[in-house]
Amino acid sequence: MTPSSSAAPRVARIELNAPPVNSLGIALRRHIVESVRAADADPQVAAIVLIGTDKAFSAGADVSEFGTPLQFETPMLRDVIEALESCSKPVVAAISGVALGGGLELALGCHARLALASARLGTPEIQLGLIPGSGATQKLPRLVGAERALTMMLTGQPQTAGEHTASGLLDRVVPQDLWGAASALALELAQADVPLPRARDRSVNADAARAAVSEALARFNARQRAQPAYQALLDAVQASALPFDAGMQRERELFLALMQSPEAAALRYQFRVQRESGKLPPSLSAESRAFDRVAVIGAGTMGSGIAIAALEAGLQVCLLEQSGEALARGSARIAEHFVARVKAGKVDAAKAESLQGRLTATLDWSALQSVDVVIEAVFEDLAVKQSVFRQIDAHARAGGVLATNTSYLDIDAITSVTSRPQDVLGLHFFSPANVMKLLEVVQGRDSAPDVIATGMALGRELKKTPILCGNAFGFIGNRIYNAYRKQCEFMLEDGAWPEDVDRALTDFGFAMGPFAVADLSGLDIAWRMRQAGAATRDPRERYVHILDRLCEMGRMGRKTQAGYYTYTDGKASPATDEVVRGVIAQASAARGIERSPLSAETIQRRALLAMVNEAALLFSEGVAHRAGDIDVVLVNGYGFPSWVGGPVHWARTQPRDLLEQELDRLVAANGFGAVRATPAMLDHLLG
């Protein structure tokens, strides 16, 4: 505790200093309580200011304490807040950087709140399957109204202090001199002849709370309805209309129940493995090569998306194409993106113009001589990519990092045409590349450690989640998705209709079902890949011809208004039509299968078991370096429900004997060529 240097009356300055983001671990909680009590007892102190660092007032709970005795060691956050509320002298929260979760609740416990306009405030607990547990569900409705409070807590997204200038959350928003403004406000409160203001002493209109809760519930999507934290949050906000202590009791009950829920456990697991996923193994420890200039070869949808991501990261971008027409289309696509961002208020016009000014569009291969990283994003064909890499090899500067954006192809086969395979790696972006957060960084046989480090660093610069992968067909994500998709096709032959499979899996929590996804991406994409692999496919393998037949009929998905489903004005039919059902029934008959309906649980378990089996196989091959990386990939790139944790986490929650028995049956039913992960492989995967 440090008093100000000004003359009496004095303001006590209590600094939050627990790097890096002032997480509210036990040491910081004790520091706050002891400092507040000391200041309250000091007759020379008139008021108190609680202030953090430029980076953070407080980012909230110390996640490392979750599940440990320290989490419940006193003083708990509620005790800290009670010490603030009961202090006889005014306590002002001076907020800079972030005030998130418990950090915002700490500020809500103060008698007043003041923030820099740039400060970011929010309640991200919902993203961990929880609700605020130290008063935010009761105090935010009292300060900003139930509707706005629900918006803040249901999204979990931080808002700037500038957005709360008149919301009631903050008493003042200032552009600078946070300490000076906070001290002045604290003294104003000390000199006012009125009781100290407390959020808890305000009231909530019961009808307004009820209406806000009802409206929020009506807007819930299927994924929100599947997670208990969303309903719990509504219940807690409804309770804010009760007397404060009763509402707090209800919040506590709901919070503790969620802490024990499998959904919250899975989300905490996802939080942990995502933090770990960016760490390279010791054998690849190296410094990244410097980069601030990137070339993207190919101005199609993927290449344009990669270019946009790089521009928004502040990098210089060279967009290279082989035809002027294609280059013009790509440049227009990028320009349209920034126009849309400005219209949506996501970026101001000056900033958009500045970012676009970093783009150079060219047909000249010699432009590669001045860039640090070259990313090839042309058609997914080995011969085409090899041709491009011969050009890259001839023109890129020595020491430049050369990357191929590929979903399935062999990195080593692509690099074989270059004179510098050590400089080459794979970067598997997901579409749309400027939106999707996942980036698979693929290590080739000869990729140098500093090249891999550069790929990971570039991913982070592009605000993505980079995951290191070994060089194998489909890497992590597409290899597992391929096994999942095949199993779903088997289920069509066995007795399910596409809508049965899609509904069961979206009910489980997937963002989309596999057949809706196929229609969206275009059935012809998978068809071309199947045709390319037909010559090497063993005729004894179980192969489902349904997709091939649909493509032969011209049903390519949404782009042709018909695939597995039919489309009118962009909306899918609720069920498959007789044409599709006829194709499926014929496929079943050709295999001698007597169709029988499959339950939703059967569909879900077969799909998940296929994922787990493939995960164990690829993990044993070293394609993934950590089991948790597999779950990060599936959650961030393939719509796997985060509150289930991922296929590996799901498998860990299943009785092992049952898992083994079901895998035996599944692989046997898959027929010739199906490979069963051994118990030892499962042990390795599941730990």
URWOUR-V982304 format. One record per residue. N is the residue number from 1. RES is the residue in one small letter. PHI is phi in whole degrees, 0 to 359 (none if undefined). D_LAST is the distance of its C-alpha to the last C-alpha in Angstrom with 1 decimal. Layout:
((N RES PHI D_LAST) (N RES PHI D_LAST))
This chain:
((1 m none 46.9) (2 t 236 49.6) (3 p 287 52.9) (4 s 292 54.5) (5 s 275 57.4) (6 s 285 59.9) (7 a 292 62.6) (8 a 300 62.3) (9 p 287 61.0) (10 r 257 57.7) (11 v 249 54.3) (12 a 281 51.3) (13 r 255 48.5) (14 i 255 45.0) (15 e 266 42.6) (16 l 267 38.9) (17 n 218 37.4) (18 a 231 33.6) (19 p 306 32.5) (20 p 270 31.3) (21 v 228 32.0) (22 n 56 33.1) (23 s 299 30.1) (24 l 272 31.2) (25 g 285 29.3) (26 i 300 30.9) (27 a 295 33.0) (28 l 290 34.6) (29 r 299 35.2) (30 r 296 37.0) (31 h 302 39.0) (32 i 295 40.3) (33 v 298 41.4) (34 e 296 43.1) (35 s 290 44.8) (36 v 296 46.1) (37 r 295 47.5) (38 a 294 49.2) (39 a 293 50.7) (40 d 296 51.8) (41 a 275 53.6) (42 d 275 55.2) (43 p 293 58.8) (44 q 274 59.0) (45 v 263 56.1) (46 a 263 57.2) (47 a 202 53.9) (48 i 227 50.3) (49 v 239 48.3) (50 l 260 44.5) (51 i 224 43.5) (52 g 258 40.4) (53 t 258 40.1) (54 d 301 41.1) (55 k 281 37.5) (56 a 201 36.6) (57 f 292 38.3) (58 s 192 34.8) (59 a 273 31.8) (60 g 104 30.8) (61 a 301 28.1) (62 d 277 25.9) (63 v 298 22.5) (64 s 295 20.8) (65 e 274 22.5) (66 f 301 21.0) (67 g 80 19.4) (68 t 243 20.9) (69 p 301 24.3) (70 l 298 25.9) (71 q 300 25.9) (72 f 250 28.4) (73 e 280 30.3) (74 t 280 34.0) (75 p 283 35.5) (76 m 282 33.3) (77 l 301 34.3) (78 r 299 36.7) (79 d 293 38.4) (80 v 298 38.9) (81 i 296 40.4) (82 e 298 42.6) (83 a 296 43.9) (84 l 292 44.8) (85 e 296 46.5) (86 s 271 48.5) (87 c 298 49.7) (88 s 282 53.5) (89 k 247 53.6) (90 p 297 52.4) (91 v 242 48.9) (92 v 248 48.4) (93 a 272 45.1) (94 a 254 45.6) (95 i 252 43.0) (96 s 226 42.1) (97 g 66 39.0) (98 v 241 36.6) (99 a 228 36.7) (100 l 237 33.7) (101 g 57 32.2) (102 g 300 32.9) (103 g 295 35.1) (104 l 291 37.4) (105 e 297 37.4) (106 l 300 38.5) (107 a 295 41.3) (108 l 294 42.3) (109 g 281 42.9) (110 c 281 45.5) (111 h 284 49.1) (112 a 206 49.3) (113 r 225 47.1) (114 l 224 48.2) (115 a 216 46.3) (116 l 294 46.8) (117 a 300 47.2) (118 s 277 44.2) (119 a 298 41.8) (120 r 241 39.0) (121 l 235 38.3) (122 g 186 35.8) (123 t 233 33.5) (124 p 276 30.1) (125 e 304 28.4) (126 i 302 28.4) (127 q 288 25.9) (128 l 250 23.3) (129 g 74 24.4) (130 l 234 26.8) (131 i 243 30.5) (132 p 307 32.3) (133 g 242 32.4) (134 s 229 35.2) (135 g 111 38.2) (136 a 296 38.0) (137 t 294 38.2) (138 q 260 41.4) (139 k 273 43.0) (140 l 300 42.5) (141 p 300 44.4) (142 r 288 47.1) (143 l 263 47.4) (144 v 244 46.9) (145 g 93 47.3) (146 a 296 44.8) (147 e 296 44.7) (148 r 292 43.9) (149 a 299 41.5) (150 l 296 39.5) (151 t 301 39.5) (152 m 300 38.1) (153 m 280 35.3) (154 l 285 34.4) (155 t 281 34.1) (156 g 72 32.3) (157 q 270 34.0) (158 p 291 36.0) (159 q 237 39.8) (160 t 284 42.2) (161 a 300 44.6) (162 g 302 47.4) (163 e 285 46.4) (164 h 245 47.0) (165 t 304 50.4) (166 a 235 52.0) (167 s 280 49.2) (168 g 103 49.7) (169 l 289 46.3) (170 l 245 47.9) (171 d 281 51.3) (172 r 211 51.8) (173 v 237 50.3) (174 v 236 51.6) (175 p 278 51.5) (176 q 196 51.4) (177 d 50 52.2) (178 l 300 49.6) (179 w 296 50.5) (180 g 298 54.2) (181 a 293 53.9) (182 a 293 51.5) (183 s 298 53.9) (184 a 297 56.8) (185 l 296 55.2) (186 a 300 54.2) (187 l 292 57.8) (188 e 303 59.1) (189 l 295 57.1) (190 a 294 58.3) (191 q 270 61.9) (192 a 285 61.8) (193 d 267 63.5) (194 v 219 60.9) (195 p 300 57.8) (196 l 296 54.6) (197 p 288 52.9) (198 r 226 49.6) (199 a 302 47.5) (200 r 296 47.0) (201 d 275 50.7) (202 r 274 51.1) (203 s 237 50.9) (204 v 238 49.5) (205 n 291 51.6) (206 a 298 50.1) (207 d 294 51.4) (208 a 295 50.1) (209 a 296 46.6) (210 r 299 46.7) (211 a 294 47.9) (212 a 295 45.2) (213 v 295 42.5) (214 s 298 44.0) (215 e 294 44.3) (216 a 295 40.7) (217 l 298 39.4) (218 a 294 41.6) (219 r 269 40.0) (220 f 300 36.4) (221 n 267 34.6) (222 a 298 32.2) (223 r 292 29.1) (224 q 290 30.6) (225 r 295 31.6) (226 a 281 28.0) (227 q 251 26.8) (228 p 298 28.2) (229 a 296 28.7) (230 y 292 31.6) (231 q 293 33.6) (232 a 300 32.9) (233 l 295 34.4) (234 l 299 37.5) (235 d 299 37.8) (236 a 293 37.7) (237 v 293 40.3) (238 q 301 42.5) (239 a 289 42.4) (240 s 294 43.8) (241 a 282 47.2) (242 l 282 47.0) (243 p 308 48.2) (244 f 306 45.8) (245 d 297 44.4) (246 a 293 43.8) (247 g 296 42.0) (248 m 296 39.8) (249 q 297 38.9) (250 r 294 37.9) (251 e 303 35.8) (252 r 297 34.0) (253 e 300 33.4) (254 l 294 32.0) (255 f 298 29.8) (256 l 294 28.2) (257 a 296 27.6) (258 l 293 25.8) (259 m 302 23.7) (260 q 267 22.2) (261 s 282 21.9) (262 p 296 18.8) (263 e 295 20.4) (264 a 294 20.7) (265 a 299 17.1) (266 a 294 16.2) (267 l 290 18.9) (268 r 295 17.9) (269 y 299 14.4) (270 q 300 16.3) (271 f 302 18.6) (272 r 291 16.1) (273 v 289 14.3) (274 q 292 17.9) (275 r 293 19.0) (276 e 282 16.4) (277 s 296 17.0) (278 g 278 20.4) (279 k 275 19.3) (280 l 275 19.9) (281 p 295 18.2) (282 p 306 20.6) (283 s 295 22.0) (284 l 248 23.4) (285 s 294 24.7) (286 a 195 28.2) (287 e 280 30.8) (288 s 294 31.6) (289 r 288 34.9) (290 a 291 37.4) (291 f 206 38.1) (292 d 214 40.4) (293 r 234 41.9) (294 v 236 40.1) (295 a 251 41.6) (296 v 243 40.4) (297 i 259 41.8) (298 g 111 42.4) (299 a 254 43.8) (300 g 286 42.4) (301 t 302 40.3) (302 m 290 37.2) (303 g 299 39.1) (304 s 297 41.1) (305 g 296 37.9) (306 i 297 36.4) (307 a 299 39.8) (308 i 299 40.0) (309 a 301 36.6) (310 a 292 37.8) (311 l 298 41.2) (312 e 292 39.7) (313 a 275 37.7) (314 g 87 41.1) (315 l 273 40.9) (316 q 281 43.8) (317 v 234 43.3) (318 c 252 45.2) (319 l 259 45.1) (320 l 245 46.2) (321 e 226 47.4) (322 q 261 49.6) (323 s 229 52.0) (324 g 297 53.8) (325 e 295 53.3) (326 a 295 49.5) (327 l 296 49.6) (328 a 296 51.9) (329 r 297 49.6) (330 g 296 46.6) (331 s 298 48.6) (332 a 295 49.9) (333 r 298 46.4) (334 i 294 45.4) (335 a 298 48.6) (336 e 299 48.2) (337 h 300 44.8) (338 f 289 46.3) (339 v 300 49.3) (340 a 296 47.0) (341 r 295 45.1) (342 v 294 48.4) (343 k 300 49.7) (344 a 279 46.6) (345 g 76 47.1) (346 k 280 43.8) (347 v 207 45.6) (348 d 279 49.3) (349 a 299 51.6) (350 a 296 52.1) (351 k 295 48.4) (352 a 300 47.9) (353 e 296 50.9) (354 s 297 49.5) (355 l 295 46.1) (356 q 298 47.9) (357 g 294 50.2) (358 r 276 47.3) (359 l 266 47.2) (360 t 240 49.2) (361 a 256 49.6) (362 t 209 50.9) (363 l 252 51.6) (364 d 265 51.9) (365 w 297 49.2) (366 s 295 50.6) (367 a 299 49.1) (368 l 293 45.8) (369 q 294 47.3) (370 s 250 47.0) (371 v 250 43.4) (372 d 265 40.2) (373 v 227 37.7) (374 v 250 38.6) (375 i 243 36.6) (376 e 277 37.6) (377 a 222 37.3) (378 v 263 39.6) (379 f 306 39.4) (380 e 284 36.2) (381 d 216 37.9) (382 l 300 37.2) (383 a 297 40.9) (384 v 297 41.7) (385 k 293 38.9) (386 q 296 40.0) (387 s 299 43.5) (388 v 296 42.6) (389 f 291 40.6) (390 r 296 43.7) (391 q 293 45.6) (392 i 300 43.0) (393 d 300 43.1) (394 a 283 46.8) (395 h 243 47.1) (396 a 291 44.1) (397 r 290 44.7) (398 a 298 43.3) (399 g 87 40.0) (400 g 289 39.3) (401 v 270 35.8) (402 l 245 35.9) (403 a 235 33.5) (404 t 248 33.3) (405 n 270 32.3) (406 t 223 31.0) (407 s 266 28.7) (408 y 222 28.2) (409 l 289 30.4) (410 d 286 29.6) (411 i 300 29.9) (412 d 294 31.1) (413 a 293 33.8) (414 i 291 35.1) (415 t 287 35.1) (416 s 299 36.9) (417 v 268 40.2) (418 t 256 40.0) (419 s 267 41.2) (420 r 220 38.4) (421 p 300 35.0) (422 q 294 33.5) (423 d 267 34.6) (424 v 252 33.0) (425 l 212 29.7) (426 g 261 28.7) (427 l 232 28.8) (428 h 266 27.8) (429 f 279 29.5) (430 f 250 29.3) (431 s 269 32.6) (432 p 285 34.4) (433 a 294 33.4) (434 n 275 35.1) (435 v 247 33.3) (436 m 294 29.7) (437 k 274 27.3) (438 l 281 24.7) (439 l 220 25.4) (440 e 274 23.5) (441 v 259 24.4) (442 v 257 24.4) (443 q 273 24.6) (444 g 279 27.1) (445 r 302 27.6) (446 d 251 30.2) (447 s 303 29.2) (448 a 289 30.0) (449 p 305 27.6) (450 d 288 30.2) (451 v 289 30.6) (452 i 297 26.9) (453 a 300 27.3) (454 t 293 30.4) (455 g 300 28.7) (456 m 293 26.1) (457 a 295 29.1) (458 l 298 31.2) (459 g 303 28.6) (460 r 295 28.5) (461 e 298 32.3) (462 l 277 32.5) (463 k 62 30.5) (464 k 247 27.6) (465 t 257 23.8) (466 p 277 23.3) (467 i 235 20.1) (468 l 285 20.0) (469 c 230 19.7) (470 g 279 20.4) (471 n 275 23.6) (472 a 213 23.0) (473 f 309 24.8) (474 g 77 24.2) (475 f 55 21.6) (476 i 269 18.7) (477 g 295 20.6) (478 n 290 23.4) (479 r 295 21.5) (480 i 291 19.4) (481 y 297 22.5) (482 n 298 24.5) (483 a 295 22.3) (484 y 297 22.6) (485 r 297 26.3) (486 k 301 26.9) (487 q 297 25.4) (488 c 295 27.7) (489 e 292 30.6) (490 f 301 29.9) (491 m 293 30.2) (492 l 297 33.6) (493 e 297 34.8) (494 d 282 33.4) (495 g 148 35.4) (496 a 270 34.2) (497 w 263 36.3) (498 p 309 35.0) (499 e 293 35.7) (500 d 296 33.7) (501 v 293 30.6) (502 d 299 31.2) (503 r 295 32.0) (504 a 299 29.0) (505 l 280 26.6) (506 t 288 28.6) (507 d 297 28.7) (508 f 293 24.9) (509 g 133 25.1) (510 f 298 25.3) (511 a 297 28.1) (512 m 215 29.8) (513 g 281 29.6) (514 p 296 29.3) (515 f 278 32.9) (516 a 294 34.3) (517 v 297 32.3) (518 a 300 33.7) (519 d 297 37.2) (520 l 293 36.7) (521 s 283 35.7) (522 g 107 38.1) (523 l 296 37.7) (524 d 295 39.6) (525 i 296 36.8) (526 a 295 34.5) (527 w 298 37.6) (528 r 299 38.4) (529 m 295 35.0) (530 r 296 35.3) (531 q 296 38.7) (532 a 296 37.6) (533 g 265 35.0) (534 a 298 37.4) (535 a 293 38.8) (536 t 260 35.5) (537 r 283 34.1) (538 d 290 34.2) (539 p 297 36.6) (540 r 280 34.7) (541 e 294 31.7) (542 r 287 31.7) (543 y 234 33.2) (544 v 265 34.4) (545 h 269 37.8) (546 i 303 38.2) (547 l 299 37.6) (548 d 303 39.9) (549 r 296 42.6) (550 l 297 42.4) (551 c 294 42.8) (552 e 300 45.7) (553 m 278 47.3) (554 g 87 47.0) (555 r 269 44.4) (556 m 258 42.2) (557 g 110 40.9) (558 r 303 42.2) (559 k 298 44.2) (560 t 249 46.4) (561 q 69 46.3) (562 a 200 44.6) (563 g 212 41.3) (564 y 294 39.3) (565 y 245 41.2) (566 t 258 44.6) (567 y 228 45.4) (568 t 232 48.5) (569 d 54 49.0) (570 g 82 45.3) (571 k 260 44.2) (572 a 282 42.2) (573 s 295 43.6) (574 p 291 41.7) (575 a 217 41.4) (576 t 290 41.8) (577 d 272 45.3) (578 e 294 47.0) (579 v 298 46.7) (580 v 296 42.9) (581 r 297 42.8) (582 g 295 45.2) (583 v 298 43.1) (584 i 293 40.0) (585 a 299 42.0) (586 q 296 43.4) (587 a 296 40.0) (588 s 297 38.9) (589 a 297 42.2) (590 a 297 42.0) (591 r 267 38.7) (592 g 75 40.3) (593 i 263 38.0) (594 e 272 39.5) (595 r 297 38.2) (596 s 216 36.8) (597 p 303 35.6) (598 l 252 31.8) (599 s 289 30.7) (600 a 301 29.0) (601 e 296 25.9) (602 t 299 25.9) (603 i 299 26.3) (604 q 298 23.4) (605 r 290 20.9) (606 r 296 22.1) (607 a 297 21.8) (608 l 291 18.2) (609 l 297 17.1) (610 a 298 18.8) (611 m 296 16.9) (612 v 297 13.4) (613 n 300 14.7) (614 e 292 16.1) (615 a 299 13.2) (616 a 295 11.1) (617 l 296 14.4) (618 l 289 15.1) (619 f 292 11.8) (620 s 294 12.4) (621 e 275 15.9) (622 g 82 15.1) (623 v 293 16.9) (624 a 252 14.4) (625 h 271 13.5) (626 r 225 10.7) (627 a 299 8.7) (628 g 297 10.8) (629 d 300 13.9) (630 i 299 13.8) (631 d 292 14.2) (632 v 298 16.8) (633 v 298 18.7) (634 l 292 18.9) (635 v 287 20.0) (636 n 273 22.4) (637 g 243 23.9) (638 y 228 23.8) (639 g 73 24.5) (640 f 295 21.2) (641 p 297 21.7) (642 s 297 20.3) (643 w 282 20.4) (644 v 259 17.8) (645 g 94 15.5) (646 g 125 14.9) (647 p 297 13.7) (648 v 292 10.0) (649 h 299 10.6) (650 w 302 13.0) (651 a 298 10.8) (652 r 294 8.5) (653 t 271 12.0) (654 q 267 13.3) (655 p 302 13.9) (656 r 299 11.9) (657 d 299 15.2) (658 l 296 16.9) (659 l 301 14.5) (660 e 297 15.0) (661 q 297 18.7) (662 e 293 19.3) (663 l 295 17.7) (664 d 303 20.1) (665 r 293 23.0) (666 l 297 22.3) (667 v 294 22.1) (668 a 298 25.1) (669 a 290 27.1) (670 n 289 26.4) (671 g 87 28.6) (672 f 304 29.3) (673 g 89 27.0) (674 a 291 24.0) (675 v 249 20.8) (676 r 266 18.1) (677 a 297 14.5) (678 t 287 13.9) (679 p 305 11.5) (680 a 295 10.2) (681 m 296 9.8) (682 l 295 8.0) (683 d 302 5.5) (684 h 298 5.5) (685 l 289 5.7) (686 l 272 3.8) (687 g 73 0.0))
